[in-house]
């Protein structure tokens, strides 16, 4: 009978320590959401490089919250330290009421330590390093007017910022929500980690979800704001860009941005460093590492740890639903402002600019540019807008980083 009693106690203990006993309905809802995100990443291939690790991190933390647990600081007696097989001489001591206690720290969960790369603002700039090493700024250099469209698409950020404040969000939270409109996940994470880290989970999920849904969200906005004639405009071929121009561009941009807006320097600086690696042609091995191995490693760590912040108890609240809704509004406004400024440029150039390229001013590279190409070819099969749209698209990357610097400098 003792054996059966012991076996029963073991079974009860296992059950009590399992998720079946400790998980709440919020955890199960978040697990279901993670399955949906995995479906979108795997089946639909919507931003799979980040959506998949985010979804898996979300799944894991809602099954085992301890994987994101903070370190626990304890004060133990000498006998307790020895009982744990530890050397008392390795720990600092504190004397309370004549009793000597040893300061012992219990390790946190795995994702707690990986998350420090997000918390300390390390991972997003490293992602920008890889993006810079993969980006060709040639279309932007060939057509500097693209900067206007990239800047116009950031207007949605500041409109949403004002709207979020009017709805009762604190200014720092409003800034973190508004940056979703830039359609740049690393930038949204960087800003939120500085201004409102408690909102990191919903903002990161919203930012990457809307980036993934660009093919669904943008085309209706583009068709609503343009005429068939405007969508059919064929743009002239871009001029060739010299190697010297491509080398000088990242140097000039980082000098100007770092001097005028230091808070944007970490993102823009790493973006331009990666691009200089690529365009200089003298550090091919480093350039390939930045855009492949380093980029992939940081993407994994960034994705799973950001996903692990989305626990059911924190995510499933009216405030979070409001954040997701405002993020969608910010993204739609950014796309709309880009198209509207494209229409202005079309009028100013007497029909030489197709307004569709304005929607690519959001920083979803290169998907937004591909959507401009796709919608344009639906109206005119001879229309090739991809390279023209890449100008506003890469300008949007710089623009979102600059907008992030503005928000941080004003609100931190």
C-alpha positions as YAML, in Angstrom:
chain: A
units: angstrom
residues:
- id: 1
  name: UNK
  ca: [0.00, 0.00, 0.00]
- id: 2
  name: UNK
  ca: [2.89, 2.39, 0.73]
- id: 3
  name: UNK
  ca: [4.09, 1.98, -2.84]
- id: 4
  name: UNK
  ca: [0.62, 2.84, -4.21]
- id: 5
  name: UNK
  ca: [0.34, 5.84, -1.88]
- id: 6
  name: UNK
  ca: [3.74, 7.11, -2.99]
- id: 7
  name: UNK
  ca: [2.80, 6.56, -6.63]
- id: 8
  name: UNK
  ca: [-0.46, 8.45, -6.08]
- id: 9
  name: UNK
  ca: [1.40, 11.33, -4.45]
- id: 10
  name: UNK
  ca: [3.80, 11.48, -7.39]
- id: 11
  name: UNK
  ca: [0.91, 11.58, -9.87]
- id: 12
  name: UNK
  ca: [-0.86, 14.32, -7.88]
- id: 13
  name: UNK
  ca: [2.37, 16.30, -7.65]
- id: 14
  name: UNK
  ca: [2.96, 16.01, -11.40]
- id: 15
  name: UNK
  ca: [-0.59, 17.13, -12.12]
- id: 16
  name: UNK
  ca: [-0.32, 20.11, -9.77]
- id: 17
  name: UNK
  ca: [2.91, 21.24, -11.41]
- id: 18
  name: UNK
  ca: [1.57, 20.79, -14.96]
- id: 19
  name: UNK
  ca: [-0.08, 23.38, -17.12]
- id: 20
  name: UNK
  ca: [-3.41, 21.56, -16.85]
- id: 21
  name: UNK
  ca: [-3.67, 22.83, -13.29]
- id: 22
  name: UNK
  ca: [-2.14, 26.29, -13.62]
- id: 23
  name: UNK
  ca: [-3.18, 27.65, -17.03]
- id: 24
  name: UNK
  ca: [-6.09, 30.07, -17.36]
- id: 25
  name: UNK
  ca: [-8.51, 30.69, -20.22]
- id: 26
  name: UNK
  ca: [-6.38, 33.65, -21.31]
- id: 27
  name: UNK
  ca: [-3.43, 31.32, -21.83]
- id: 28
  name: UNK
  ca: [-5.50, 29.01, -24.01]
- id: 29
  name: UNK
  ca: [-6.78, 31.93, -26.10]
- id: 30
  name: UNK
  ca: [-3.20, 33.13, -26.65]
- id: 31
  name: UNK
  ca: [-2.19, 29.61, -27.64]
- id: 32
  name: UNK
  ca: [-4.97, 29.65, -30.25]
- id: 33
  name: UNK
  ca: [-3.77, 33.04, -31.52]
- id: 34
  name: UNK
  ca: [-0.23, 31.67, -31.80]
- id: 35
  name: UNK
  ca: [-1.56, 28.80, -33.93]
- id: 36
  name: UNK
  ca: [-3.24, 31.34, -36.26]
- id: 37
  name: UNK
  ca: [0.02, 33.30, -36.58]
- id: 38
  name: UNK
  ca: [1.93, 30.09, -37.32]
- id: 39
  name: UNK
  ca: [-0.63, 29.26, -40.02]
- id: 40
  name: UNK
  ca: [-0.17, 32.69, -41.59]
- id: 41
  name: UNK
  ca: [3.63, 32.32, -41.45]
- id: 42
  name: UNK
  ca: [3.82, 28.74, -42.78]
- id: 43
  name: UNK
  ca: [0.84, 28.38, -45.09]
- id: 44
  name: UNK
  ca: [0.44, 31.95, -46.33]
- id: 45
  name: UNK
  ca: [4.14, 32.87, -45.95]
- id: 46
  name: UNK
  ca: [3.30, 36.25, -44.39]
- id: 47
  name: UNK
  ca: [6.59, 37.58, -42.93]
- id: 48
  name: UNK
  ca: [7.57, 34.04, -41.83]
- id: 49
  name: UNK
  ca: [11.09, 34.97, -40.70]
- id: 50
  name: UNK
  ca: [9.69, 36.91, -37.76]
- id: 51
  name: UNK
  ca: [6.05, 35.88, -37.49]
- id: 52
  name: UNK
  ca: [6.98, 32.22, -36.92]
- id: 53
  name: UNK
  ca: [9.42, 32.76, -34.00]
- id: 54
  name: UNK
  ca: [7.06, 35.35, -32.47]
- id: 55
  name: UNK
  ca: [4.18, 32.88, -32.63]
- id: 56
  name: UNK
  ca: [6.26, 30.08, -31.13]
- id: 57
  name: UNK
  ca: [7.53, 32.33, -28.33]
- id: 58
  name: UNK
  ca: [3.91, 33.28, -27.61]
- id: 59
  name: UNK
  ca: [2.91, 29.62, -27.51]
- id: 60
  name: UNK
  ca: [5.76, 28.61, -25.23]
- id: 61
  name: UNK
  ca: [5.34, 31.37, -22.64]
- id: 62
  name: UNK
  ca: [1.62, 30.69, -22.32]
- id: 63
  name: UNK
  ca: [2.31, 27.01, -21.64]
- id: 64
  name: UNK
  ca: [5.33, 27.59, -19.39]
- id: 65
  name: UNK
  ca: [5.40, 31.17, -18.00]
- id: 66
  name: UNK
  ca: [8.58, 30.36, -16.07]
- id: 67
  name: UNK
  ca: [10.63, 30.56, -19.27]
- id: 68
  name: UNK
  ca: [10.31, 34.36, -19.04]
- id: 69
  name: UNK
  ca: [10.66, 34.57, -15.24]
- id: 70
  name: UNK
  ca: [12.84, 37.26, -13.65]
- id: 71
  name: UNK
  ca: [15.76, 36.25, -11.40]
- id: 72
  name: UNK
  ca: [14.74, 35.92, -7.73]
- id: 73
  name: UNK
  ca: [16.97, 37.47, -5.07]
- id: 74
  name: UNK
  ca: [17.04, 35.70, -1.71]
- id: 75
  name: UNK
  ca: [18.87, 36.05, 1.59]
- id: 76
  name: UNK
  ca: [19.84, 32.60, 2.91]
- id: 77
  name: UNK
  ca: [21.56, 31.45, 6.08]
- id: 78
  name: UNK
  ca: [24.91, 29.69, 5.94]
- id: 79
  name: UNK
  ca: [23.30, 26.33, 6.62]
- id: 80
  name: UNK
  ca: [20.87, 26.83, 3.71]
- id: 81
  name: UNK
  ca: [23.71, 27.76, 1.37]
- id: 82
  name: UNK
  ca: [25.71, 24.68, 2.41]
- id: 83
  name: UNK
  ca: [22.62, 22.46, 2.07]
- id: 84
  name: UNK
  ca: [22.40, 23.56, -1.56]
- id: 85
  name: UNK
  ca: [25.99, 22.42, -2.13]
- id: 86
  name: UNK
  ca: [27.26, 25.98, -2.58]
- id: 87
  name: UNK
  ca: [30.35, 27.70, -1.18]
- id: 88
  name: UNK
  ca: [29.43, 30.50, 1.30]
- id: 89
  name: UNK
  ca: [32.64, 32.35, 0.43]
- id: 90
  name: UNK
  ca: [31.29, 32.98, -3.08]
- id: 91
  name: UNK
  ca: [28.45, 35.22, -1.89]
- id: 92
  name: UNK
  ca: [28.22, 38.67, -0.36]
- id: 93
  name: UNK
  ca: [26.62, 38.92, 3.06]
- id: 94
  name: UNK
  ca: [24.09, 41.11, 4.83]
- id: 95
  name: UNK
  ca: [23.74, 41.29, 8.64]
- id: 96
  name: UNK
  ca: [20.21, 41.72, 9.99]
- id: 97
  name: UNK
  ca: [19.44, 41.66, 13.71]
- id: 98
  name: UNK
  ca: [22.81, 40.07, 14.39]
- id: 99
  name: UNK
  ca: [22.25, 37.24, 11.89]
- id: 100
  name: UNK
  ca: [24.45, 36.90, 8.81]
- id: 101
  name: UNK
  ca: [22.59, 36.21, 5.57]
- id: 102
  name: UNK
  ca: [24.09, 35.33, 2.20]
- id: 103
  name: UNK
  ca: [22.79, 37.16, -0.88]
- id: 104
  name: UNK
  ca: [21.75, 34.46, -3.33]
- id: 105
  name: UNK
  ca: [20.16, 34.99, -6.76]
- id: 106
  name: UNK
  ca: [18.06, 32.28, -8.32]
- id: 107
  name: UNK
  ca: [18.44, 32.22, -12.09]
- id: 108
  name: UNK
  ca: [15.66, 33.58, -14.28]
- id: 109
  name: UNK
  ca: [14.09, 31.83, -17.24]
- id: 110
  name: UNK
  ca: [15.91, 31.33, -20.54]
- id: 111
  name: UNK
  ca: [13.95, 34.00, -22.39]
- id: 112
  name: UNK
  ca: [14.56, 36.53, -19.60]
- id: 113
  name: UNK
  ca: [18.24, 36.63, -20.52]
- id: 114
  name: UNK
  ca: [17.64, 36.59, -24.27]
- id: 115
  name: UNK
  ca: [15.12, 39.40, -23.81]
- id: 116
  name: UNK
  ca: [17.84, 41.70, -22.48]
- id: 117
  name: UNK
  ca: [18.86, 42.25, -26.11]
- id: 118
  name: UNK
  ca: [15.45, 43.83, -26.63]
- id: 119
  name: UNK
  ca: [15.31, 45.59, -23.26]
- id: 120
  name: UNK
  ca: [18.73, 47.17, -23.75]
- id: 121
  name: UNK
  ca: [18.02, 48.18, -27.35]
- id: 122
  name: UNK
  ca: [20.61, 45.83, -28.89]
- id: 123
  name: UNK
  ca: [18.63, 43.57, -31.24]
- id: 124
  name: UNK
  ca: [16.75, 46.20, -33.36]
- id: 125
  name: UNK
  ca: [19.92, 48.08, -34.42]
- id: 126
  name: UNK
  ca: [21.55, 44.75, -35.30]
- id: 127
  name: UNK
  ca: [18.53, 43.92, -37.45]
- id: 128
  name: UNK
  ca: [19.02, 47.30, -39.15]
- id: 129
  name: UNK
  ca: [22.66, 46.40, -39.78]
- id: 130
  name: UNK
  ca: [21.51, 43.34, -41.71]
- id: 131
  name: UNK
  ca: [18.81, 45.29, -43.55]
- id: 132
  name: UNK
  ca: [21.38, 47.87, -44.61]
- id: 133
  name: UNK
  ca: [23.66, 45.13, -45.95]
- id: 134
  name: UNK
  ca: [20.78, 43.84, -48.09]
- id: 135
  name: UNK
  ca: [19.41, 47.19, -49.29]
- id: 136
  name: UNK
  ca: [20.13, 48.92, -52.59]
- id: 137
  name: UNK
  ca: [19.59, 52.67, -52.18]
- id: 138
  name: UNK
  ca: [20.20, 53.16, -55.90]
- id: 139
  name: UNK
  ca: [16.52, 53.87, -56.78]
- id: 140
  name: UNK
  ca: [16.36, 56.49, -54.02]
- id: 141
  name: UNK
  ca: [19.62, 58.14, -55.12]
- id: 142
  name: UNK
  ca: [18.47, 58.13, -58.75]
- id: 143
  name: UNK
  ca: [15.19, 59.83, -57.79]
- id: 144
  name: UNK
  ca: [15.71, 61.94, -54.63]
- id: 145
  name: UNK
  ca: [12.07, 63.09, -54.84]
- id: 146
  name: UNK
  ca: [11.27, 59.65, -53.41]
- id: 147
  name: UNK
  ca: [12.32, 61.06, -50.03]
- id: 148
  name: UNK
  ca: [9.13, 63.14, -50.07]
- id: 149
  name: UNK
  ca: [6.95, 60.05, -50.45]
- id: 150
  name: UNK
  ca: [8.89, 58.19, -47.76]
- id: 151
  name: UNK
  ca: [8.40, 61.15, -45.41]
- id: 152
  name: UNK
  ca: [4.72, 61.52, -46.33]
- id: 153
  name: UNK
  ca: [4.00, 57.93, -45.33]
- id: 154
  name: UNK
  ca: [5.21, 58.76, -41.80]
- id: 155
  name: UNK
  ca: [2.46, 61.36, -41.34]
- id: 156
  name: UNK
  ca: [0.15, 58.58, -40.20]
- id: 157
  name: UNK
  ca: [2.45, 58.06, -37.21]
- id: 158
  name: UNK
  ca: [1.94, 61.59, -35.90]
- id: 159
  name: UNK
  ca: [-1.80, 61.68, -36.63]
- id: 160
  name: UNK
  ca: [-2.23, 58.45, -34.69]
- id: 161
  name: UNK
  ca: [-0.04, 59.81, -31.89]
- id: 162
  name: UNK
  ca: [-2.44, 62.72, -31.40]
- id: 163
  name: UNK
  ca: [-5.46, 60.42, -31.65]
- id: 164
  name: UNK
  ca: [-4.06, 58.01, -29.04]
- id: 165
  name: UNK
  ca: [-3.51, 60.88, -26.59]
- id: 166
  name: UNK
  ca: [-7.08, 62.09, -27.15]
- id: 167
  name: UNK
  ca: [-8.29, 58.56, -26.36]
- id: 168
  name: UNK
  ca: [-6.57, 58.67, -22.98]
- id: 169
  name: UNK
  ca: [-3.23, 56.96, -23.58]
- id: 170
  name: UNK
  ca: [-0.17, 58.44, -21.86]
- id: 171
  name: UNK
  ca: [2.16, 60.31, -24.26]
- id: 172
  name: UNK
  ca: [4.87, 57.64, -24.07]
- id: 173
  name: UNK
  ca: [2.30, 54.90, -24.78]
- id: 174
  name: UNK
  ca: [0.80, 56.95, -27.63]
- id: 175
  name: UNK
  ca: [4.26, 57.28, -29.21]
- id: 176
  name: UNK
  ca: [4.83, 53.52, -29.03]
- id: 177
  name: UNK
  ca: [1.42, 52.83, -30.56]
- id: 178
  name: UNK
  ca: [1.82, 55.42, -33.32]
- id: 179
  name: UNK
  ca: [5.14, 54.01, -34.55]
- id: 180
  name: UNK
  ca: [3.26, 50.92, -35.75]
- id: 181
  name: UNK
  ca: [2.21, 53.12, -38.68]
- id: 182
  name: UNK
  ca: [5.77, 53.03, -39.98]
- id: 183
  name: UNK
  ca: [5.30, 49.32, -40.75]
- id: 184
  name: UNK
  ca: [8.77, 48.58, -39.42]
- id: 185
  name: UNK
  ca: [8.90, 45.90, -36.74]
- id: 186
  name: UNK
  ca: [12.43, 46.53, -35.39]
- id: 187
  name: UNK
  ca: [11.73, 50.27, -35.16]
- id: 188
  name: UNK
  ca: [8.45, 49.64, -33.30]
- id: 189
  name: UNK
  ca: [10.27, 47.34, -30.87]
- id: 190
  name: UNK
  ca: [13.11, 49.83, -30.38]
- id: 191
  name: UNK
  ca: [10.76, 52.74, -29.61]
- id: 192
  name: UNK
  ca: [8.53, 50.68, -27.33]
- id: 193
  name: UNK
  ca: [11.47, 49.27, -25.37]
- id: 194
  name: UNK
  ca: [12.49, 52.88, -24.66]
- id: 195
  name: UNK
  ca: [9.09, 54.45, -24.02]
- id: 196
  name: UNK
  ca: [6.58, 51.80, -22.91]
- id: 197
  name: UNK
  ca: [8.15, 48.35, -22.44]
- id: 198
  name: UNK
  ca: [4.98, 47.06, -20.79]
- id: 199
  name: UNK
  ca: [3.27, 47.31, -24.21]
- id: 200
  name: UNK
  ca: [5.98, 45.49, -26.14]
- id: 201
  name: UNK
  ca: [4.00, 42.29, -26.72]
- id: 202
  name: UNK
  ca: [0.86, 43.71, -28.36]
- id: 203
  name: UNK
  ca: [2.77, 46.41, -30.27]
- id: 204
  name: UNK
  ca: [5.29, 43.95, -31.72]
- id: 205
  name: UNK
  ca: [2.57, 41.47, -32.70]
- id: 206
  name: UNK
  ca: [0.50, 44.26, -34.27]
- id: 207
  name: UNK
  ca: [3.48, 45.74, -36.15]
- id: 208
  name: UNK
  ca: [4.58, 42.45, -37.67]
- id: 209
  name: UNK
  ca: [1.01, 41.31, -38.35]
- id: 210
  name: UNK
  ca: [0.27, 44.44, -40.35]
- id: 211
  name: UNK
  ca: [3.58, 44.13, -42.18]
- id: 212
  name: UNK
  ca: [2.55, 40.60, -43.09]
- id: 213
  name: UNK
  ca: [-0.91, 41.75, -44.21]
- id: 214
  name: UNK
  ca: [0.36, 44.48, -46.57]
- id: 215
  name: UNK
  ca: [-0.98, 42.55, -49.63]
- id: 216
  name: UNK
  ca: [-4.46, 42.61, -48.07]
- id: 217
  name: UNK
  ca: [-4.55, 46.06, -46.45]
- id: 218
  name: UNK
  ca: [-2.91, 48.32, -49.04]
- id: 219
  name: UNK
  ca: [-4.58, 47.51, -52.42]
- id: 220
  name: UNK
  ca: [-8.10, 48.69, -51.42]
- id: 221
  name: UNK
  ca: [-6.64, 51.97, -50.11]
- id: 222
  name: UNK
  ca: [-4.61, 52.45, -53.31]
- id: 223
  name: UNK
  ca: [-7.62, 51.82, -55.57]
- id: 224
  name: UNK
  ca: [-9.89, 54.05, -53.48]
- id: 225
  name: UNK
  ca: [-7.57, 57.07, -53.69]
- id: 226
  name: UNK
  ca: [-6.49, 56.81, -57.35]
- id: 227
  name: UNK
  ca: [-8.18, 56.73, -60.73]
- id: 228
  name: UNK
  ca: [-7.68, 54.07, -63.38]
- id: 229
  name: UNK
  ca: [-5.81, 56.62, -65.47]
- id: 230
  name: UNK
  ca: [-3.41, 57.41, -62.62]
- id: 231
  name: UNK
  ca: [-2.78, 53.73, -61.90]
- id: 232
  name: UNK
  ca: [-1.94, 53.17, -65.57]
- id: 233
  name: UNK
  ca: [0.81, 55.81, -65.73]
- id: 234
  name: UNK
  ca: [4.09, 54.39, -67.03]
- id: 235
  name: UNK
  ca: [7.15, 56.02, -65.48]
- id: 236
  name: UNK
  ca: [10.42, 56.60, -67.32]
- id: 237
  name: UNK
  ca: [13.53, 54.57, -66.67]
- id: 238
  name: UNK
  ca: [15.71, 55.63, -63.71]
- id: 239
  name: UNK
  ca: [19.17, 56.98, -64.40]
- id: 240
  name: UNK
  ca: [22.22, 54.80, -63.61]
- id: 241
  name: UNK
  ca: [23.78, 55.43, -60.19]
- id: 242
  name: UNK
  ca: [27.56, 55.37, -59.83]
- id: 243
  name: UNK
  ca: [29.44, 53.39, -57.22]
- id: 244
  name: UNK
  ca: [30.82, 56.62, -55.73]
- id: 245
  name: UNK
  ca: [27.28, 57.90, -55.15]
- id: 246
  name: UNK
  ca: [26.32, 54.65, -53.43]
- id: 247
  name: UNK
  ca: [29.38, 54.84, -51.15]
- id: 248
  name: UNK
  ca: [28.88, 58.51, -50.24]
- id: 249
  name: UNK
  ca: [25.14, 58.16, -49.60]
- id: 250
  name: UNK
  ca: [25.29, 56.18, -46.29]
- id: 251
  name: UNK
  ca: [28.10, 58.40, -44.99]
- id: 252
  name: UNK
  ca: [26.23, 61.63, -45.74]
- id: 253
  name: UNK
  ca: [22.93, 60.32, -44.32]
- id: 254
  name: UNK
  ca: [24.42, 59.12, -41.03]
- id: 255
  name: UNK
  ca: [26.32, 62.40, -40.52]
- id: 256
  name: UNK
  ca: [23.20, 64.50, -41.10]
- id: 257
  name: UNK
  ca: [20.88, 62.34, -39.00]
- id: 258
  name: UNK
  ca: [23.31, 61.85, -36.11]
- id: 259
  name: UNK
  ca: [23.97, 65.58, -35.86]
- id: 260
  name: UNK
  ca: [20.37, 66.73, -36.19]
- id: 261
  name: UNK
  ca: [18.63, 63.87, -34.34]
- id: 262
  name: UNK
  ca: [20.99, 61.86, -32.10]
- id: 263
  name: UNK
  ca: [18.22, 59.58, -30.81]
- id: 264
  name: UNK
  ca: [17.81, 58.15, -34.32]
- id: 265
  name: UNK
  ca: [21.54, 57.47, -34.65]
- id: 266
  name: UNK
  ca: [21.52, 53.85, -33.33]
- id: 267
  name: UNK
  ca: [19.03, 52.73, -35.99]
- id: 268
  name: UNK
  ca: [20.12, 54.91, -38.90]
- id: 269
  name: UNK
  ca: [23.81, 54.45, -38.05]
- id: 270
  name: UNK
  ca: [23.62, 50.67, -38.13]
- id: 271
  name: UNK
  ca: [21.46, 50.75, -41.27]
- id: 272
  name: UNK
  ca: [24.04, 52.86, -43.07]
- id: 273
  name: UNK
  ca: [26.98, 50.86, -41.72]
- id: 274
  name: UNK
  ca: [25.48, 47.69, -43.19]
- id: 275
  name: UNK
  ca: [24.90, 49.47, -46.49]
- id: 276
  name: UNK
  ca: [28.47, 50.78, -46.54]
- id: 277
  name: UNK
  ca: [29.70, 47.20, -46.02]
- id: 278
  name: UNK
  ca: [27.73, 46.21, -49.11]
- id: 279
  name: UNK
  ca: [28.54, 49.12, -51.40]
- id: 280
  name: UNK
  ca: [32.24, 49.52, -50.55]
- id: 281
  name: UNK
  ca: [33.01, 46.10, -52.01]
- id: 282
  name: UNK
  ca: [36.06, 45.67, -49.78]
- id: 283
  name: UNK
  ca: [34.48, 43.72, -46.89]
- id: 284
  name: UNK
  ca: [32.41, 41.16, -48.74]
- id: 285
  name: UNK
  ca: [32.80, 38.56, -45.98]
- id: 286
  name: UNK
  ca: [31.52, 40.96, -43.31]
- id: 287
  name: UNK
  ca: [28.68, 42.12, -45.55]
- id: 288
  name: UNK
  ca: [27.55, 38.53, -46.12]
- id: 289
  name: UNK
  ca: [27.76, 37.80, -42.38]
- id: 290
  name: UNK
  ca: [25.65, 40.86, -41.56]
- id: 291
  name: UNK
  ca: [22.92, 39.96, -44.04]
- id: 292
  name: UNK
  ca: [22.93, 36.21, -43.37]
- id: 293
  name: UNK
  ca: [24.32, 34.60, -40.20]
- id: 294
  name: UNK
  ca: [24.09, 37.61, -37.88]
- id: 295
  name: UNK
  ca: [20.72, 38.70, -39.23]
- id: 296
  name: UNK
  ca: [19.29, 35.20, -38.85]
- id: 297
  name: UNK
  ca: [20.56, 34.69, -35.29]
- id: 298
  name: UNK
  ca: [19.29, 38.06, -34.07]
- id: 299
  name: UNK
  ca: [15.95, 37.51, -35.84]
- id: 300
  name: UNK
  ca: [15.43, 34.24, -33.95]
- id: 301
  name: UNK
  ca: [16.26, 35.77, -30.56]
- id: 302
  name: UNK
  ca: [14.21, 38.91, -31.25]
- id: 303
  name: UNK
  ca: [11.19, 36.98, -32.45]
- id: 304
  name: UNK
  ca: [10.90, 34.38, -29.70]
- id: 305
  name: UNK
  ca: [11.56, 36.83, -26.85]
- id: 306
  name: UNK
  ca: [9.11, 39.43, -28.17]
- id: 307
  name: UNK
  ca: [6.50, 36.71, -28.60]
- id: 308
  name: UNK
  ca: [7.20, 35.57, -25.05]
- id: 309
  name: UNK
  ca: [6.04, 38.95, -23.72]
- id: 310
  name: UNK
  ca: [2.52, 38.25, -25.00]
- id: 311
  name: UNK
  ca: [1.06, 36.37, -22.05]
- id: 312
  name: UNK
  ca: [-2.70, 35.96, -21.90]
- id: 313
  name: UNK
  ca: [-3.12, 38.01, -18.72]
- id: 314
  name: UNK
  ca: [-1.34, 41.02, -20.26]
- id: 315
  name: UNK
  ca: [-2.50, 40.66, -23.86]
- id: 316
  name: UNK
  ca: [-6.24, 40.03, -23.57]
- id: 317
  name: UNK
  ca: [-7.37, 43.39, -22.22]
- id: 318
  name: UNK
  ca: [-9.46, 46.22, -23.70]
- id: 319
  name: UNK
  ca: [-6.34, 48.39, -23.73]
- id: 320
  name: UNK
  ca: [-4.49, 45.88, -25.91]
- id: 321
  name: UNK
  ca: [-7.41, 45.63, -28.34]
- id: 322
  name: UNK
  ca: [-7.36, 49.42, -28.57]
- id: 323
  name: UNK
  ca: [-3.64, 49.34, -29.33]
- id: 324
  name: UNK
  ca: [-4.15, 46.83, -32.15]
- id: 325
  name: UNK
  ca: [-6.99, 48.92, -33.61]
- id: 326
  name: UNK
  ca: [-4.97, 52.14, -33.44]
- id: 327
  name: UNK
  ca: [-2.00, 50.37, -35.02]
- id: 328
  name: UNK
  ca: [-4.17, 49.38, -37.97]
- id: 329
  name: UNK
  ca: [-5.40, 52.96, -38.30]
- id: 330
  name: UNK
  ca: [-1.80, 54.24, -38.20]
- id: 331
  name: UNK
  ca: [-0.75, 51.84, -40.94]
- id: 332
  name: UNK
  ca: [-3.74, 52.70, -43.15]
- id: 333
  name: UNK
  ca: [-3.15, 56.43, -42.66]
- id: 334
  name: UNK
  ca: [0.53, 56.04, -43.56]
- id: 335
  name: UNK
  ca: [-0.35, 54.21, -46.76]
- id: 336
  name: UNK
  ca: [-3.05, 56.75, -47.62]
- id: 337
  name: UNK
  ca: [-0.78, 59.76, -47.01]
- id: 338
  name: UNK
  ca: [1.87, 58.23, -49.26]
- id: 339
  name: UNK
  ca: [-0.64, 57.77, -52.08]
- id: 340
  name: UNK
  ca: [-2.08, 61.28, -51.64]
- id: 341
  name: UNK
  ca: [1.37, 62.85, -51.83]
- id: 342
  name: UNK
  ca: [1.99, 60.66, -54.89]
- id: 343
  name: UNK
  ca: [-1.09, 62.27, -56.47]
- id: 344
  name: UNK
  ca: [0.32, 65.72, -55.69]
- id: 345
  name: UNK
  ca: [3.62, 64.76, -57.33]
- id: 346
  name: UNK
  ca: [1.69, 63.36, -60.29]
- id: 347
  name: UNK
  ca: [-0.06, 66.73, -60.71]
- id: 348
  name: UNK
  ca: [3.15, 68.71, -60.19]
- id: 349
  name: UNK
  ca: [5.05, 66.66, -62.82]
- id: 350
  name: UNK
  ca: [2.14, 66.72, -65.30]
- id: 351
  name: UNK
  ca: [1.50, 63.00, -65.08]
- id: 352
  name: UNK
  ca: [5.05, 61.66, -64.91]
- id: 353
  name: UNK
  ca: [4.70, 60.07, -61.44]
- id: 354
  name: UNK
  ca: [2.38, 57.14, -60.78]
- id: 355
  name: UNK
  ca: [0.70, 57.80, -57.37]
- id: 356
  name: UNK
  ca: [0.78, 54.09, -56.56]
- id: 357
  name: UNK
  ca: [4.46, 54.28, -55.64]
- id: 358
  name: UNK
  ca: [3.53, 56.54, -52.71]
- id: 359
  name: UNK
  ca: [2.03, 53.63, -50.80]
- id: 360
  name: UNK
  ca: [5.50, 52.03, -50.77]
- id: 361
  name: UNK
  ca: [6.65, 54.85, -48.48]
- id: 362
  name: UNK
  ca: [5.80, 52.68, -45.50]
- id: 363
  name: UNK
  ca: [8.79, 50.69, -44.35]
- id: 364
  name: UNK
  ca: [7.67, 47.19, -45.32]
- id: 365
  name: UNK
  ca: [10.63, 46.35, -47.58]
- id: 366
  name: UNK
  ca: [10.26, 45.04, -50.27]
- id: 367
  name: UNK
  ca: [6.66, 43.87, -49.97]
- id: 368
  name: UNK
  ca: [5.11, 47.34, -50.21]
- id: 369
  name: UNK
  ca: [7.06, 48.03, -53.43]
- id: 370
  name: UNK
  ca: [5.88, 44.73, -54.87]
- id: 371
  name: UNK
  ca: [2.26, 45.68, -54.12]
- id: 372
  name: UNK
  ca: [2.71, 48.96, -56.03]
- id: 373
  name: UNK
  ca: [4.02, 46.93, -58.95]
- id: 374
  name: UNK
  ca: [1.16, 44.41, -58.72]
- id: 375
  name: UNK
  ca: [-1.65, 46.96, -58.58]
- id: 376
  name: UNK
  ca: [-0.08, 48.99, -61.40]
- id: 377
  name: UNK
  ca: [0.21, 45.97, -63.68]
- id: 378
  name: UNK
  ca: [-3.41, 45.03, -63.05]
- id: 379
  name: UNK
  ca: [-4.37, 48.26, -64.84]
- id: 380
  name: UNK
  ca: [-1.54, 48.26, -67.40]
- id: 381
  name: UNK
  ca: [0.40, 45.02, -68.04]
- id: 382
  name: UNK
  ca: [3.22, 47.07, -69.58]
- id: 383
  name: UNK
  ca: [3.68, 49.02, -66.34]
- id: 384
  name: UNK
  ca: [6.84, 48.25, -64.37]
- id: 385
  name: UNK
  ca: [6.83, 50.24, -61.14]
- id: 386
  name: UNK
  ca: [8.98, 48.04, -58.89]
- id: 387
  name: UNK
  ca: [12.25, 49.97, -59.10]
- id: 388
  name: UNK
  ca: [10.41, 53.30, -58.91]
- id: 389
  name: UNK
  ca: [8.54, 52.08, -55.81]
- id: 390
  name: UNK
  ca: [11.77, 50.89, -54.18]
- id: 391
  name: UNK
  ca: [12.85, 54.53, -53.88]
- id: 392
  name: UNK
  ca: [10.01, 55.52, -51.51]
- id: 393
  name: UNK
  ca: [10.24, 52.10, -49.89]
- id: 394
  name: UNK
  ca: [13.85, 52.44, -48.74]
- id: 395
  name: UNK
  ca: [13.20, 56.13, -47.97]
- id: 396
  name: UNK
  ca: [10.47, 54.85, -45.64]
- id: 397
  name: UNK
  ca: [13.03, 52.78, -43.74]
- id: 398
  name: UNK
  ca: [15.05, 55.94, -43.08]
- id: 399
  name: UNK
  ca: [11.88, 57.94, -42.43]
- id: 400
  name: UNK
  ca: [10.54, 55.52, -39.82]
- id: 401
  name: UNK
  ca: [13.89, 55.54, -38.01]
- id: 402
  name: UNK
  ca: [13.89, 59.35, -38.02]
- id: 403
  name: UNK
  ca: [10.30, 59.41, -36.75]
- id: 404
  name: UNK
  ca: [11.38, 57.02, -33.99]
- id: 405
  name: UNK
  ca: [14.18, 59.39, -33.04]
- id: 406
  name: UNK
  ca: [11.75, 62.31, -32.88]
- id: 407
  name: UNK
  ca: [9.34, 60.42, -30.61]
- id: 408
  name: UNK
  ca: [12.12, 59.20, -28.30]
- id: 409
  name: UNK
  ca: [13.75, 62.62, -28.02]
- id: 410
  name: UNK
  ca: [10.42, 64.31, -27.21]
- id: 411
  name: UNK
  ca: [8.87, 61.67, -24.93]
- id: 412
  name: UNK
  ca: [11.69, 59.90, -23.08]
...
